[in-house]
Amino acid sequence: MSSLYLNPRVLNLGVSSLHKKAATSSMYYQLWGIYLPFFLIRFILEASSHMLVVQRKQQSQALRWKKLNLVQEKLVLRFFL
């Protein structure tokens, strides 16, 4: 019969530790709920700015090739005409 006896202090410690774990985990979830949108917005802004930089580089490279092709065409026309 004594083995079935549960000490109230042990029960209270168990409940309080579970409550602390639940409180800290809910705090983490609340922090993620607060900060996650900011992280997502920052990620989207950085990705879009990176895409704009890549697009500008590609456009400038295409413009360089276009100018180079025009110069080559002028040289070829001068050479043959």
Biopython code that builds the backbone (N, CA, C, O; Angstrom):
import numpy as np
from Bio.PDB.StructureBuilder import StructureBuilder

atoms = [
    (1, "MET", "N", (0.824, -1.191, 0.000)),
    (1, "MET", "CA", (0.000, 0.000, 0.000)),
    (1, "MET", "C", (0.867, 1.254, 0.000)),
    (1, "MET", "O", (0.497, 2.277, -0.577)),
    (2, "SER", "N", (2.016, 1.165, 0.648)),
    (2, "SER", "CA", (2.878, 2.341, 0.719)),
    (2, "SER", "C", (3.491, 2.660, -0.646)),
    (2, "SER", "O", (3.856, 3.808, -0.900)),
    (3, "SER", "N", (3.610, 1.678, -1.514)),
    (3, "SER", "CA", (4.190, 1.941, -2.834)),
    (3, "SER", "C", (3.233, 2.735, -3.718)),
    (3, "SER", "O", (3.667, 3.380, -4.673)),
    (4, "LEU", "N", (1.950, 2.694, -3.416)),
    (4, "LEU", "CA", (0.981, 3.445, -4.195)),
    (4, "LEU", "C", (0.824, 4.882, -3.726)),
    (4, "LEU", "O", (0.177, 5.694, -4.388)),
    (5, "TYR", "N", (1.420, 5.192, -2.579)),
    (5, "TYR", "CA", (1.303, 6.542, -2.041)),
    (5, "TYR", "C", (2.142, 7.499, -2.888)),
    (5, "TYR", "O", (3.314, 7.231, -3.151)),
    (6, "LEU", "N", (1.559, 8.589, -3.306)),
    (6, "LEU", "CA", (2.276, 9.578, -4.105)),
    (6, "LEU", "C", (2.524, 10.816, -3.268)),
    (6, "LEU", "O", (1.608, 11.374, -2.664)),
    (7, "ASN", "N", (3.747, 11.224, -3.243)),
    (7, "ASN", "CA", (4.133, 12.391, -2.457)),
    (7, "ASN", "C", (3.604, 13.654, -3.134)),
    (7, "ASN", "O", (3.857, 13.852, -4.322)),
    (8, "PRO", "N", (2.880, 14.513, -2.419)),
    (8, "PRO", "CA", (2.342, 15.724, -3.052)),
    (8, "PRO", "C", (3.428, 16.673, -3.546)),
    (8, "PRO", "O", (3.224, 17.385, -4.529)),
    (9, "ARG", "N", (4.587, 16.690, -2.871)),
    (9, "ARG", "CA", (5.674, 17.557, -3.349)),
    (9, "ARG", "C", (6.168, 17.108, -4.718)),
    (9, "ARG", "O", (6.425, 17.931, -5.597)),
    (10, "VAL", "N", (6.298, 15.808, -4.888)),
    (10, "VAL", "CA", (6.745, 15.285, -6.184)),
    (10, "VAL", "C", (5.716, 15.619, -7.256)),
    (10, "VAL", "O", (6.069, 16.002, -8.371)),
    (11, "LEU", "N", (4.453, 15.473, -6.910)),
    (11, "LEU", "CA", (3.409, 15.812, -7.876)),
    (11, "LEU", "C", (3.459, 17.294, -8.235)),
    (11, "LEU", "O", (3.341, 17.659, -9.405)),
    (12, "ASN", "N", (3.636, 18.147, -7.225)),
    (12, "ASN", "CA", (3.699, 19.581, -7.496)),
    (12, "ASN", "C", (4.912, 19.937, -8.348)),
    (12, "ASN", "O", (4.824, 20.770, -9.249)),
    (13, "LEU", "N", (6.045, 19.299, -8.057)),
    (13, "LEU", "CA", (7.243, 19.568, -8.859)),
    (13, "LEU", "C", (7.027, 19.145, -10.306)),
    (13, "LEU", "O", (7.418, 19.845, -11.240)),
    (14, "GLY", "N", (6.395, 17.982, -10.472)),
    (14, "GLY", "CA", (6.144, 17.526, -11.830)),
    (14, "GLY", "C", (5.222, 18.462, -12.582)),
    (14, "GLY", "O", (5.468, 18.784, -13.744)),
    (15, "VAL", "N", (4.164, 18.898, -11.927)),
    (15, "VAL", "CA", (3.215, 19.797, -12.578)),
    (15, "VAL", "C", (3.867, 21.140, -12.869)),
    (15, "VAL", "O", (3.672, 21.710, -13.942)),
    (16, "SER", "N", (4.646, 21.650, -11.907)),
    (16, "SER", "CA", (5.253, 22.963, -12.130)),
    (16, "SER", "C", (6.299, 22.896, -13.240)),
    (16, "SER", "O", (6.423, 23.832, -14.029)),
    (17, "SER", "N", (7.055, 21.792, -13.308)),
    (17, "SER", "CA", (8.041, 21.701, -14.388)),
    (17, "SER", "C", (7.342, 21.580, -15.739)),
    (17, "SER", "O", (7.795, 22.153, -16.730)),
    (18, "LEU", "N", (6.244, 20.838, -15.779)),
    (18, "LEU", "CA", (5.485, 20.769, -17.032)),
    (18, "LEU", "C", (4.920, 22.134, -17.396)),
    (18, "LEU", "O", (4.917, 22.533, -18.560)),
    (19, "HIS", "N", (4.443, 22.842, -16.374)),
    (19, "HIS", "CA", (3.897, 24.179, -16.631)),
    (19, "HIS", "C", (4.993, 25.121, -17.128)),
    (19, "HIS", "O", (4.758, 25.926, -18.029)),
    (20, "LYS", "N", (6.200, 25.022, -16.539)),
    (20, "LYS", "CA", (7.315, 25.864, -16.989)),
    (20, "LYS", "C", (7.681, 25.534, -18.432)),
    (20, "LYS", "O", (7.918, 26.428, -19.244)),
    (21, "LYS", "N", (7.723, 24.245, -18.739)),
    (21, "LYS", "CA", (8.042, 23.860, -20.119)),
    (21, "LYS", "C", (6.989, 24.382, -21.085)),
    (21, "LYS", "O", (7.314, 24.877, -22.164)),
    (22, "ALA", "N", (5.734, 24.269, -20.691)),
    (22, "ALA", "CA", (4.659, 24.761, -21.558)),
    (22, "ALA", "C", (4.739, 26.274, -21.700)),
    (22, "ALA", "O", (4.505, 26.814, -22.781)),
    (23, "ALA", "N", (5.069, 26.957, -20.607)),
    (23, "ALA", "CA", (5.152, 28.419, -20.667)),
    (23, "ALA", "C", (6.308, 28.859, -21.555)),
    (23, "ALA", "O", (6.162, 29.785, -22.352)),
    (24, "THR", "N", (7.468, 28.191, -21.420)),
    (24, "THR", "CA", (8.606, 28.592, -22.261)),
    (24, "THR", "C", (8.349, 28.244, -23.717)),
    (24, "THR", "O", (8.709, 29.010, -24.611)),
    (25, "SER", "N", (7.731, 27.095, -23.964)),
    (25, "SER", "CA", (7.465, 26.746, -25.359)),
    (25, "SER", "C", (6.446, 27.698, -25.968)),
    (25, "SER", "O", (6.569, 28.072, -27.134)),
    (26, "SER", "N", (5.431, 28.098, -25.185)),
    (26, "SER", "CA", (4.465, 29.049, -25.736)),
    (26, "SER", "C", (5.123, 30.404, -25.948)),
    (26, "SER", "O", (4.758, 31.130, -26.873)),
    (27, "MET", "N", (6.099, 30.758, -25.095)),
    (27, "MET", "CA", (6.825, 32.010, -25.293)),
    (27, "MET", "C", (7.613, 31.951, -26.600)),
    (27, "MET", "O", (7.640, 32.920, -27.358)),
    (28, "TYR", "N", (8.252, 30.812, -26.860)),
    (28, "TYR", "CA", (8.982, 30.672, -28.119)),
    (28, "TYR", "C", (8.041, 30.788, -29.314)),
    (28, "TYR", "O", (8.367, 31.432, -30.312)),
    (29, "TYR", "N", (6.871, 30.160, -29.203)),
    (29, "TYR", "CA", (5.912, 30.263, -30.300)),
    (29, "TYR", "C", (5.436, 31.697, -30.488)),
    (29, "TYR", "O", (5.245, 32.152, -31.616)),
    (30, "GLN", "N", (5.244, 32.412, -29.374)),
    (30, "GLN", "CA", (4.840, 33.815, -29.487)),
    (30, "GLN", "C", (5.937, 34.639, -30.144)),
    (30, "GLN", "O", (5.657, 35.499, -30.979)),
    (31, "LEU", "N", (7.197, 34.376, -29.765)),
    (31, "LEU", "CA", (8.306, 35.109, -30.386)),
    (31, "LEU", "C", (8.391, 34.799, -31.874)),
    (31, "LEU", "O", (8.604, 35.697, -32.689)),
    (32, "TRP", "N", (8.221, 33.521, -32.230)),
    (32, "TRP", "CA", (8.237, 33.184, -33.655)),
    (32, "TRP", "C", (7.089, 33.862, -34.378)),
    (32, "TRP", "O", (7.245, 34.311, -35.514)),
    (33, "GLY", "N", (5.940, 33.938, -33.728)),
    (33, "GLY", "CA", (4.800, 34.608, -34.340)),
    (33, "GLY", "C", (5.044, 36.087, -34.537)),
    (33, "GLY", "O", (4.517, 36.687, -35.475)),
    (34, "ILE", "N", (5.846, 36.687, -33.652)),
    (34, "ILE", "CA", (6.150, 38.109, -33.787)),
    (34, "ILE", "C", (7.246, 38.333, -34.817)),
    (34, "ILE", "O", (7.127, 39.202, -35.680)),
    (35, "TYR", "N", (8.322, 37.539, -34.724)),
    (35, "TYR", "CA", (9.501, 37.810, -35.546)),
    (35, "TYR", "C", (9.466, 37.167, -36.921)),
    (35, "TYR", "O", (10.116, 37.653, -37.847)),
    (36, "LEU", "N", (8.720, 36.086, -37.069)),
    (36, "LEU", "CA", (8.701, 35.383, -38.354)),
    (36, "LEU", "C", (8.250, 36.257, -39.513)),
    (36, "LEU", "O", (8.873, 36.196, -40.573)),
    (37, "PRO", "N", (7.200, 37.070, -39.377)),
    (37, "PRO", "CA", (6.836, 37.946, -40.502)),
    (37, "PRO", "C", (7.950, 38.914, -40.878)),
    (37, "PRO", "O", (8.152, 39.197, -42.059)),
    (38, "PHE", "N", (8.679, 39.429, -39.875)),
    (38, "PHE", "CA", (9.784, 40.338, -40.184)),
    (38, "PHE", "C", (10.895, 39.617, -40.930)),
    (38, "PHE", "O", (11.473, 40.165, -41.869)),
    (39, "PHE", "N", (11.202, 38.375, -40.510)),
    (39, "PHE", "CA", (12.218, 37.603, -41.217)),
    (39, "PHE", "C", (11.784, 37.322, -42.652)),
    (39, "PHE", "O", (12.587, 37.416, -43.580)),
    (40, "LEU", "N", (10.516, 36.979, -42.827)),
    (40, "LEU", "CA", (10.017, 36.700, -44.175)),
    (40, "LEU", "C", (10.056, 37.944, -45.050)),
    (40, "LEU", "O", (10.449, 37.871, -46.214)),
    (41, "ILE", "N", (9.651, 39.085, -44.498)),
    (41, "ILE", "CA", (9.684, 40.332, -45.272)),
    (41, "ILE", "C", (11.117, 40.676, -45.640)),
    (41, "ILE", "O", (11.391, 41.073, -46.772)),
    (42, "ARG", "N", (12.041, 40.526, -44.682)),
    (42, "ARG", "CA", (13.452, 40.822, -44.965)),
    (42, "ARG", "C", (13.995, 39.890, -46.047)),
    (42, "ARG", "O", (14.708, 40.329, -46.950)),
    (43, "PHE", "N", (13.656, 38.606, -45.952)),
    (43, "PHE", "CA", (14.120, 37.649, -46.953)),
    (43, "PHE", "C", (13.577, 38.001, -48.334)),
    (43, "PHE", "O", (14.313, 37.950, -49.319)),
    (44, "ILE", "N", (12.308, 38.354, -48.411)),
    (44, "ILE", "CA", (11.703, 38.706, -49.700)),
    (44, "ILE", "C", (12.348, 39.963, -50.268)),
    (44, "ILE", "O", (12.635, 40.027, -51.463)),
    (45, "LEU", "N", (12.579, 40.966, -49.417)),
    (45, "LEU", "CA", (13.207, 42.200, -49.895)),
    (45, "LEU", "C", (14.634, 41.959, -50.367)),
    (45, "LEU", "O", (15.044, 42.494, -51.397)),
    (46, "GLU", "N", (15.396, 41.155, -49.621)),
    (46, "GLU", "CA", (16.767, 40.866, -50.037)),
    (46, "GLU", "C", (16.786, 40.067, -51.335)),
    (46, "GLU", "O", (17.621, 40.316, -52.205)),
    (47, "ALA", "N", (15.882, 39.121, -51.469)),
    (47, "ALA", "CA", (15.838, 38.325, -52.695)),
    (47, "ALA", "C", (15.443, 39.186, -53.886)),
    (47, "ALA", "O", (16.013, 39.046, -54.969)),
    (48, "SER", "N", (14.474, 40.075, -53.697)),
    (48, "SER", "CA", (14.055, 40.920, -54.816)),
    (48, "SER", "C", (15.146, 41.914, -55.185)),
    (48, "SER", "O", (15.350, 42.187, -56.368)),
    (49, "SER", "N", (15.856, 42.463, -54.195)),
    (49, "SER", "CA", (16.943, 43.388, -54.527)),
    (49, "SER", "C", (18.071, 42.640, -55.223)),
    (49, "SER", "O", (18.704, 43.179, -56.131)),
    (50, "HIS", "N", (18.331, 41.398, -54.804)),
    (50, "HIS", "CA", (19.354, 40.600, -55.484)),
    (50, "HIS", "C", (18.949, 40.329, -56.929)),
    (50, "HIS", "O", (19.780, 40.394, -57.835)),
    (51, "MET", "N", (17.671, 40.027, -57.143)),
    (51, "MET", "CA", (17.205, 39.786, -58.507)),
    (51, "MET", "C", (17.325, 41.046, -59.356)),
    (51, "MET", "O", (17.647, 40.958, -60.541)),
    (52, "LEU", "N", (17.072, 42.216, -58.774)),
    (52, "LEU", "CA", (17.230, 43.466, -59.516)),
    (52, "LEU", "C", (18.687, 43.692, -59.889)),
    (52, "LEU", "O", (18.979, 44.138, -60.999)),
    (53, "VAL", "N", (19.604, 43.391, -58.978)),
    (53, "VAL", "CA", (21.032, 43.549, -59.272)),
    (53, "VAL", "C", (21.442, 42.609, -60.397)),
    (53, "VAL", "O", (22.164, 43.008, -61.311)),
    (54, "VAL", "N", (20.985, 41.366, -60.332)),
    (54, "VAL", "CA", (21.317, 40.402, -61.387)),
    (54, "VAL", "C", (20.738, 40.857, -62.721)),
    (54, "VAL", "O", (21.398, 40.756, -63.755)),
    (55, "GLN", "N", (19.510, 41.355, -62.695)),
    (55, "GLN", "CA", (18.871, 41.814, -63.930)),
    (55, "GLN", "C", (19.628, 43.006, -64.517)),
    (55, "GLN", "O", (19.813, 43.076, -65.732)),
    (56, "ARG", "N", (20.068, 43.942, -63.676)),
    (56, "ARG", "CA", (20.839, 45.091, -64.167)),
    (56, "ARG", "C", (22.161, 44.647, -64.765)),
    (56, "ARG", "O", (22.579, 45.163, -65.801)),
    (57, "LYS", "N", (22.827, 43.691, -64.120)),
    (57, "LYS", "CA", (24.093, 43.185, -64.656)),
    (57, "LYS", "C", (23.875, 42.529, -66.017)),
    (57, "LYS", "O", (24.663, 42.728, -66.941)),
    (58, "GLN", "N", (22.813, 41.753, -66.135)),
    (58, "GLN", "CA", (22.532, 41.102, -67.415)),
    (58, "GLN", "C", (22.219, 42.130, -68.492)),
    (58, "GLN", "O", (22.654, 41.987, -69.634)),
    (59, "GLN", "N", (21.464, 43.168, -68.132)),
    (59, "GLN", "CA", (21.140, 44.204, -69.113)),
    (59, "GLN", "C", (22.386, 44.965, -69.534)),
    (59, "GLN", "O", (22.554, 45.264, -70.716)),
    (60, "SER", "N", (23.265, 45.285, -68.586)),
    (60, "SER", "CA", (24.485, 46.010, -68.946)),
    (60, "SER", "C", (25.394, 45.130, -69.796)),
    (60, "SER", "O", (26.045, 45.624, -70.717)),
    (61, "GLN", "N", (25.447, 43.836, -69.498)),
    (61, "GLN", "CA", (26.257, 42.933, -70.318)),
    (61, "GLN", "C", (25.672, 42.825, -71.725)),
    (61, "GLN", "O", (26.417, 42.799, -72.705)),
    (62, "ALA", "N", (24.355, 42.762, -71.831)),
    (62, "ALA", "CA", (23.724, 42.704, -73.151)),
    (62, "ALA", "C", (23.992, 43.987, -73.924)),
    (62, "ALA", "O", (24.218, 43.952, -75.133)),
    (63, "LEU", "N", (23.966, 45.123, -73.226)),
    (63, "LEU", "CA", (24.258, 46.395, -73.887)),
    (63, "LEU", "C", (25.707, 46.439, -74.360)),
    (63, "LEU", "O", (25.990, 46.949, -75.444)),
    (64, "ARG", "N", (26.619, 45.913, -73.562)),
    (64, "ARG", "CA", (28.031, 45.851, -73.983)),
    (64, "ARG", "C", (28.186, 45.002, -75.239)),
    (64, "ARG", "O", (28.879, 45.390, -76.179)),
    (65, "TRP", "N", (27.531, 43.832, -75.248)),
    (65, "TRP", "CA", (27.625, 42.962, -76.416)),
    (65, "TRP", "C", (27.027, 43.640, -77.646)),
    (65, "TRP", "O", (27.548, 43.506, -78.753)),
    (66, "LYS", "N", (25.940, 44.361, -77.447)),
    (66, "LYS", "CA", (25.305, 45.055, -78.564)),
    (66, "LYS", "C", (26.244, 46.117, -79.124)),
    (66, "LYS", "O", (26.386, 46.238, -80.341)),
    (67, "LYS", "N", (26.888, 46.890, -78.244)),
    (67, "LYS", "CA", (27.840, 47.907, -78.690)),
    (67, "LYS", "C", (29.025, 47.261, -79.389)),
    (67, "LYS", "O", (29.489, 47.756, -80.416)),
    (68, "LEU", "N", (29.516, 46.159, -78.836)),
    (68, "LEU", "CA", (30.647, 45.464, -79.446)),
    (68, "LEU", "C", (30.276, 44.938, -80.827)),
    (68, "LEU", "O", (31.079, 45.023, -81.756)),
    (69, "ASN", "N", (29.078, 44.401, -80.969)),
    (69, "ASN", "CA", (28.630, 43.914, -82.276)),
    (69, "ASN", "C", (28.509, 45.055, -83.276)),
    (69, "ASN", "O", (28.852, 44.889, -84.446)),
    (70, "LEU", "N", (28.021, 46.219, -82.826)),
    (70, "LEU", "CA", (27.932, 47.371, -83.728)),
    (70, "LEU", "C", (29.312, 47.817, -84.186)),
    (70, "LEU", "O", (29.506, 48.132, -85.360)),
    (71, "VAL", "N", (30.265, 47.845, -83.273)),
    (71, "VAL", "CA", (31.637, 48.227, -83.638)),
    (71, "VAL", "C", (32.214, 47.219, -84.619)),
    (71, "VAL", "O", (32.858, 47.610, -85.592)),
    (72, "GLN", "N", (32.001, 45.951, -84.387)),
    (72, "GLN", "CA", (32.508, 44.926, -85.304)),
    (72, "GLN", "C", (31.860, 45.061, -86.679)),
    (72, "GLN", "O", (32.535, 44.919, -87.699)),
    (73, "GLU", "N", (30.554, 45.335, -86.713)),
    (73, "GLU", "CA", (29.880, 45.508, -88.005)),
    (73, "GLU", "C", (30.440, 46.713, -88.751)),
    (73, "GLU", "O", (30.629, 46.653, -89.966)),
    (74, "LYS", "N", (30.711, 47.812, -88.037)),
    (74, "LYS", "CA", (31.291, 48.993, -88.682)),
    (74, "LYS", "C", (32.670, 48.681, -89.241)),
    (74, "LYS", "O", (33.009, 49.100, -90.348)),
    (75, "LEU", "N", (33.469, 47.939, -88.468)),
    (75, "LEU", "CA", (34.801, 47.578, -88.948)),
    (75, "LEU", "C", (34.723, 46.678, -90.176)),
    (75, "LEU", "O", (35.496, 46.841, -91.120)),
    (76, "VAL", "N", (33.797, 45.735, -90.164)),
    (76, "VAL", "CA", (33.638, 44.835, -91.309)),
    (76, "VAL", "C", (33.169, 45.624, -92.527)),
    (76, "VAL", "O", (33.664, 45.409, -93.633)),
    (77, "LEU", "N", (32.211, 46.542, -92.329)),
    (77, "LEU", "CA", (31.725, 47.348, -93.450)),
    (77, "LEU", "C", (32.839, 48.231, -94.006)),
    (77, "LEU", "O", (32.962, 48.379, -95.222)),
    (78, "ARG", "N", (33.642, 48.814, -93.134)),
    (78, "ARG", "CA", (34.751, 49.650, -93.609)),
    (78, "ARG", "C", (35.780, 48.818, -94.364)),
    (78, "ARG", "O", (36.348, 49.266, -95.359)),
    (79, "PHE", "N", (36.011, 47.615, -93.885)),
    (79, "PHE", "CA", (37.024, 46.784, -94.522)),
    (79, "PHE", "C", (36.566, 46.331, -95.908)),
    (79, "PHE", "O", (37.363, 46.323, -96.846)),
    (80, "PHE", "N", (35.297, 45.956, -96.050)),
    (80, "PHE", "CA", (34.820, 45.446, -97.333)),
    (80, "PHE", "C", (34.348, 46.545, -98.265)),
    (80, "PHE", "O", (34.291, 46.321, -99.474)),
    (81, "LEU", "N", (34.011, 47.709, -97.768)),
    (81, "LEU", "CA", (33.558, 48.789, -98.640)),
    (81, "LEU", "C", (34.664, 49.740, -98.805)),
    (81, "LEU", "O", (34.517, 50.742, -99.505)),
]
sb = StructureBuilder()
sb.init_structure("model")
sb.init_model(0)
sb.init_chain("A")
sb.init_seg("    ")
for serial, (resi, resn, name, xyz) in enumerate(atoms, 1):
    if name == "N":
        sb.init_residue(resn, " ", resi, " ")
    sb.init_atom(name, np.array(xyz, "f"), 0.0, 1.0, " ", f" {name:<3s}", serial, name[0])
structure = sb.get_structure()
